[in-house]
Amino acid sequence: MFERINQFFENRLHQAESTPDGFDHKHIAAAALLVEAARKDGHFDSAEHEVIVRLLTSHFKLPREQSEALLAVAERRERMVMNNWIFYEHIKRGFSDVDRKAIIGDLWSLALSDRALHRFETTLIETIAQQIDVTASACADERDRAKLRAGI
């Protein structure tokens, strides 16, 4: 029984790389984790929305309109899931080590965009890093780089 359940999830992961929305699962997963991080401190305002659009545009080399559309899809997906496992798996399978570290850097940049780091944000980012196979030291390095970029 467990084997059949496991096989079901494995098959879902290996389905077509892009979704009916036209975005790759890995891009939706990264954007959804940014959305979760933005909501972690209890609010998701227009400034954080703008930061995510800028990060998606920069990181994935998308035009602004596509970044906005990707964010809208990611917001819907983030609300639908009960567990981030599927996002972690798409990121681990879809991105290189360097790209996964960059995603952690983006998460830190977003968390620091309001110039305050909430402990829930820190815990979330450290958990995401662990789940997508980014070491604790690499996560800390990305946090320090994000602080420097933010002037903190």
C-alpha positions as protocol buffer text, in pm:
chain_id: "A"
residue {
  index: 1
  type: MET
  ca { x: 0 y: 0 z: 0 }
}
residue {
  index: 2
  type: PHE
  ca { x: 271 y: 245 z: 100 }
}
residue {
  index: 3
  type: GLU
  ca { x: 459 y: 158 z: -219 }
}
residue {
  index: 4
  type: ARG
  ca { x: 155 y: 251 z: -431 }
}
residue {
  index: 5
  type: ILE
  ca { x: 114 y: 584 z: -251 }
}
residue {
  index: 6
  type: ASN
  ca { x: 483 y: 660 z: -293 }
}
residue {
  index: 7
  type: GLN
  ca { x: 465 y: 567 z: -663 }
}
residue {
  index: 8
  type: PHE
  ca { x: 168 y: 800 z: -709 }
}
residue {
  index: 9
  type: PHE
  ca { x: 367 y: 1096 z: -577 }
}
residue {
  index: 10
  type: GLU
  ca { x: 675 y: 1001 z: -775 }
}
residue {
  index: 11
  type: ASN
  ca { x: 470 y: 987 z: -1095 }
}
residue {
  index: 12
  type: ARG
  ca { x: 323 y: 1330 z: -1019 }
}
residue {
  index: 13
  type: LEU
  ca { x: 671 y: 1474 z: -984 }
}
residue {
  index: 14
  type: HIS
  ca { x: 783 y: 1336 z: -1317 }
}
residue {
  index: 15
  type: GLN
  ca { x: 486 y: 1462 z: -1516 }
}
residue {
  index: 16
  type: ALA
  ca { x: 537 y: 1737 z: -1773 }
}
residue {
  index: 17
  type: GLU
  ca { x: 774 y: 2003 z: -1656 }
}
residue {
  index: 18
  type: SER
  ca { x: 541 y: 2287 z: -1744 }
}
residue {
  index: 19
  type: THR
  ca { x: 190 y: 2342 z: -1618 }
}
residue {
  index: 20
  type: PRO
  ca { x: -127 y: 2446 z: -1801 }
}
residue {
  index: 21
  type: ASP
  ca { x: -36 y: 2800 z: -1690 }
}
residue {
  index: 22
  type: GLY
  ca { x: 277 y: 2779 z: -1905 }
}
residue {
  index: 23
  type: PHE
  ca { x: 524 y: 2795 z: -1616 }
}
residue {
  index: 24
  type: ASP
  ca { x: 768 y: 2526 z: -1507 }
}
residue {
  index: 25
  type: HIS
  ca { x: 683 y: 2353 z: -1181 }
}
residue {
  index: 26
  type: LYS
  ca { x: 1021 y: 2455 z: -1041 }
}
residue {
  index: 27
  type: HIS
  ca { x: 951 y: 2826 z: -1104 }
}
residue {
  index: 28
  type: ILE
  ca { x: 607 y: 2804 z: -946 }
}
residue {
  index: 29
  type: ALA
  ca { x: 760 y: 2623 z: -647 }
}
residue {
  index: 30
  type: ALA
  ca { x: 1026 y: 2891 z: -594 }
}
residue {
  index: 31
  type: ALA
  ca { x: 769 y: 3169 z: -629 }
}
residue {
  index: 32
  type: ALA
  ca { x: 528 y: 2993 z: -390 }
}
residue {
  index: 33
  type: LEU
  ca { x: 797 y: 2973 z: -123 }
}
residue {
  index: 34
  type: LEU
  ca { x: 861 y: 3346 z: -168 }
}
residue {
  index: 35
  type: VAL
  ca { x: 488 y: 3405 z: -116 }
}
residue {
  index: 36
  type: GLU
  ca { x: 492 y: 3192 z: 198 }
}
residue {
  index: 37
  type: ALA
  ca { x: 790 y: 3384 z: 332 }
}
residue {
  index: 38
  type: ALA
  ca { x: 616 y: 3715 z: 262 }
}
residue {
  index: 39
  type: ARG
  ca { x: 306 y: 3599 z: 452 }
}
residue {
  index: 40
  type: LYS
  ca { x: 501 y: 3452 z: 743 }
}
residue {
  index: 41
  type: ASP
  ca { x: 512 y: 3774 z: 944 }
}
residue {
  index: 42
  type: GLY
  ca { x: 136 y: 3813 z: 927 }
}
residue {
  index: 43
  type: HIS
  ca { x: 99 y: 4045 z: 630 }
}
residue {
  index: 44
  type: PHE
  ca { x: 164 y: 4046 z: 257 }
}
residue {
  index: 45
  type: ASP
  ca { x: 154 y: 4402 z: 132 }
}
residue {
  index: 46
  type: SER
  ca { x: 213 y: 4573 z: -202 }
}
residue {
  index: 47
  type: ALA
  ca { x: 578 y: 4645 z: -115 }
}
residue {
  index: 48
  type: GLU
  ca { x: 647 y: 4274 z: -61 }
}
residue {
  index: 49
  type: HIS
  ca { x: 452 y: 4193 z: -378 }
}
residue {
  index: 50
  type: GLU
  ca { x: 679 y: 4432 z: -567 }
}
residue {
  index: 51
  type: VAL
  ca { x: 993 y: 4278 z: -415 }
}
residue {
  index: 52
  type: ILE
  ca { x: 882 y: 3930 z: -525 }
}
residue {
  index: 53
  type: VAL
  ca { x: 808 y: 4050 z: -879 }
}
residue {
  index: 54
  type: ARG
  ca { x: 1154 y: 4211 z: -893 }
}
residue {
  index: 55
  type: LEU
  ca { x: 1321 y: 3893 z: -763 }
}
residue {
  index: 56
  type: LEU
  ca { x: 1135 y: 3672 z: -1012 }
}
residue {
  index: 57
  type: THR
  ca { x: 1217 y: 3908 z: -1298 }
}
residue {
  index: 58
  type: SER
  ca { x: 1584 y: 3915 z: -1203 }
}
residue {
  index: 59
  type: HIS
  ca { x: 1635 y: 3552 z: -1103 }
}
residue {
  index: 60
  type: PHE
  ca { x: 1440 y: 3387 z: -1385 }
}
residue {
  index: 61
  type: LYS
  ca { x: 1508 y: 3655 z: -1651 }
}
residue {
  index: 62
  type: LEU
  ca { x: 1136 y: 3705 z: -1713 }
}
residue {
  index: 63
  type: PRO
  ca { x: 959 y: 4014 z: -1843 }
}
residue {
  index: 64
  type: ARG
  ca { x: 770 y: 4195 z: -1568 }
}
residue {
  index: 65
  type: GLU
  ca { x: 431 y: 4084 z: -1703 }
}
residue {
  index: 66
  type: GLN
  ca { x: 533 y: 3718 z: -1687 }
}
residue {
  index: 67
  type: SER
  ca { x: 670 y: 3766 z: -1336 }
}
residue {
  index: 68
  type: GLU
  ca { x: 334 y: 3913 z: -1230 }
}
residue {
  index: 69
  type: ALA
  ca { x: 152 y: 3617 z: -1387 }
}
residue {
  index: 70
  type: LEU
  ca { x: 390 y: 3368 z: -1223 }
}
residue {
  index: 71
  type: LEU
  ca { x: 333 y: 3533 z: -887 }
}
residue {
  index: 72
  type: ALA
  ca { x: -46 y: 3509 z: -931 }
}
residue {
  index: 73
  type: VAL
  ca { x: -17 y: 3136 z: -1008 }
}
residue {
  index: 74
  type: ALA
  ca { x: 220 y: 3087 z: -713 }
}
residue {
  index: 75
  type: GLU
  ca { x: -17 y: 3264 z: -475 }
}
residue {
  index: 76
  type: ARG
  ca { x: -298 y: 3029 z: -575 }
}
residue {
  index: 77
  type: ARG
  ca { x: -76 y: 2721 z: -545 }
}
residue {
  index: 78
  type: GLU
  ca { x: 67 y: 2828 z: -210 }
}
residue {
  index: 79
  type: ARG
  ca { x: -287 y: 2857 z: -69 }
}
residue {
  index: 80
  type: MET
  ca { x: -381 y: 2512 z: -204 }
}
residue {
  index: 81
  type: VAL
  ca { x: -105 y: 2299 z: -52 }
}
residue {
  index: 82
  type: MET
  ca { x: -113 y: 2153 z: 295 }
}
residue {
  index: 83
  type: ASN
  ca { x: 260 y: 2082 z: 295 }
}
residue {
  index: 84
  type: ASN
  ca { x: 553 y: 2233 z: 105 }
}
residue {
  index: 85
  type: TRP
  ca { x: 702 y: 1894 z: 22 }
}
residue {
  index: 86
  type: ILE
  ca { x: 599 y: 1918 z: -343 }
}
residue {
  index: 87
  type: PHE
  ca { x: 763 y: 2261 z: -374 }
}
residue {
  index: 88
  type: TYR
  ca { x: 1083 y: 2134 z: -214 }
}
residue {
  index: 89
  type: GLU
  ca { x: 1095 y: 1837 z: -448 }
}
residue {
  index: 90
  type: HIS
  ca { x: 1047 y: 2048 z: -762 }
}
residue {
  index: 91
  type: ILE
  ca { x: 1322 y: 2283 z: -647 }
}
residue {
  index: 92
  type: LYS
  ca { x: 1564 y: 2001 z: -556 }
}
residue {
  index: 93
  type: ARG
  ca { x: 1507 y: 1824 z: -886 }
}
residue {
  index: 94
  type: GLY
  ca { x: 1485 y: 2133 z: -1105 }
}
residue {
  index: 95
  type: PHE
  ca { x: 1763 y: 2362 z: -986 }
}
residue {
  index: 96
  type: SER
  ca { x: 2139 y: 2330 z: -950 }
}
residue {
  index: 97
  type: ASP
  ca { x: 2316 y: 2378 z: -614 }
}
residue {
  index: 98
  type: VAL
  ca { x: 2406 y: 2733 z: -715 }
}
residue {
  index: 99
  type: ASP
  ca { x: 2047 y: 2813 z: -811 }
}
residue {
  index: 100
  type: ARG
  ca { x: 1911 y: 2666 z: -487 }
}
residue {
  index: 101
  type: LYS
  ca { x: 2149 y: 2887 z: -289 }
}
residue {
  index: 102
  type: ALA
  ca { x: 2032 y: 3186 z: -495 }
}
residue {
  index: 103
  type: ILE
  ca { x: 1671 y: 3102 z: -406 }
}
residue {
  index: 104
  type: ILE
  ca { x: 1768 y: 3107 z: -39 }
}
residue {
  index: 105
  type: GLY
  ca { x: 1936 y: 3443 z: -101 }
}
residue {
  index: 106
  type: ASP
  ca { x: 1612 y: 3569 z: -258 }
}
residue {
  index: 107
  type: LEU
  ca { x: 1416 y: 3452 z: 45 }
}
residue {
  index: 108
  type: TRP
  ca { x: 1654 y: 3640 z: 276 }
}
residue {
  index: 109
  type: SER
  ca { x: 1629 y: 3952 z: 56 }
}
residue {
  index: 110
  type: LEU
  ca { x: 1252 y: 3938 z: 76 }
}
residue {
  index: 111
  type: ALA
  ca { x: 1252 y: 3884 z: 452 }
}
residue {
  index: 112
  type: LEU
  ca { x: 1486 y: 4180 z: 496 }
}
residue {
  index: 113
  type: SER
  ca { x: 1300 y: 4409 z: 255 }
}
residue {
  index: 114
  type: ASP
  ca { x: 1111 y: 4566 z: 546 }
}
residue {
  index: 115
  type: ARG
  ca { x: 1446 y: 4609 z: 727 }
}
residue {
  index: 116
  type: ALA
  ca { x: 1330 y: 4378 z: 1006 }
}
residue {
  index: 117
  type: LEU
  ca { x: 1383 y: 4006 z: 1038 }
}
residue {
  index: 118
  type: HIS
  ca { x: 1102 y: 3826 z: 1217 }
}
residue {
  index: 119
  type: ARG
  ca { x: 1200 y: 3505 z: 1396 }
}
residue {
  index: 120
  type: PHE
  ca { x: 932 y: 3313 z: 1206 }
}
residue {
  index: 121
  type: GLU
  ca { x: 1091 y: 3424 z: 879 }
}
residue {
  index: 122
  type: THR
  ca { x: 1431 y: 3308 z: 999 }
}
residue {
  index: 123
  type: THR
  ca { x: 1296 y: 2967 z: 1101 }
}
residue {
  index: 124
  type: LEU
  ca { x: 1109 y: 2927 z: 772 }
}
residue {
  index: 125
  type: ILE
  ca { x: 1410 y: 3013 z: 557 }
}
residue {
  index: 126
  type: GLU
  ca { x: 1642 y: 2788 z: 754 }
}
residue {
  index: 127
  type: THR
  ca { x: 1388 y: 2504 z: 721 }
}
residue {
  index: 128
  type: ILE
  ca { x: 1351 y: 2561 z: 347 }
}
residue {
  index: 129
  type: ALA
  ca { x: 1729 y: 2562 z: 307 }
}
residue {
  index: 130
  type: GLN
  ca { x: 1755 y: 2230 z: 487 }
}
residue {
  index: 131
  type: GLN
  ca { x: 1471 y: 2079 z: 281 }
}
residue {
  index: 132
  type: ILE
  ca { x: 1623 y: 2183 z: -54 }
}
residue {
  index: 133
  type: ASP
  ca { x: 1971 y: 2061 z: 41 }
}
residue {
  index: 134
  type: VAL
  ca { x: 2137 y: 2396 z: 108 }
}
residue {
  index: 135
  type: THR
  ca { x: 2378 y: 2366 z: 400 }
}
residue {
  index: 136
  type: ALA
  ca { x: 2336 y: 2572 z: 717 }
}
residue {
  index: 137
  type: SER
  ca { x: 2663 y: 2753 z: 646 }
}
residue {
  index: 138
  type: ALA
  ca { x: 2556 y: 2837 z: 288 }
}
residue {
  index: 139
  type: CYS
  ca { x: 2221 y: 2959 z: 424 }
}
residue {
  index: 140
  type: ALA
  ca { x: 2402 y: 3183 z: 673 }
}
residue {
  index: 141
  type: ASP
  ca { x: 2629 y: 3314 z: 396 }
}
residue {
  index: 142
  type: GLU
  ca { x: 2324 y: 3401 z: 184 }
}
residue {
  index: 143
  type: ARG
  ca { x: 2167 y: 3578 z: 484 }
}
residue {
  index: 144
  type: ASP
  ca { x: 2483 y: 3783 z: 535 }
}
residue {
  index: 145
  type: ARG
  ca { x: 2495 y: 3877 z: 165 }
}
residue {
  index: 146
  type: ALA
  ca { x: 2129 y: 3980 z: 175 }
}
residue {
  index: 147
  type: LYS
  ca { x: 2198 y: 4196 z: 480 }
}
residue {
  index: 148
  type: LEU
  ca { x: 2482 y: 4367 z: 295 }
}
residue {
  index: 149
  type: ARG
  ca { x: 2259 y: 4428 z: -10 }
}
residue {
  index: 150
  type: ALA
  ca { x: 1992 y: 4573 z: 220 }
}
residue {
  index: 151
  type: GLY
  ca { x: 2246 y: 4791 z: 401 }
}
residue {
  index: 152
  type: ILE
  ca { x: 2177 y: 4626 z: 736 }
}
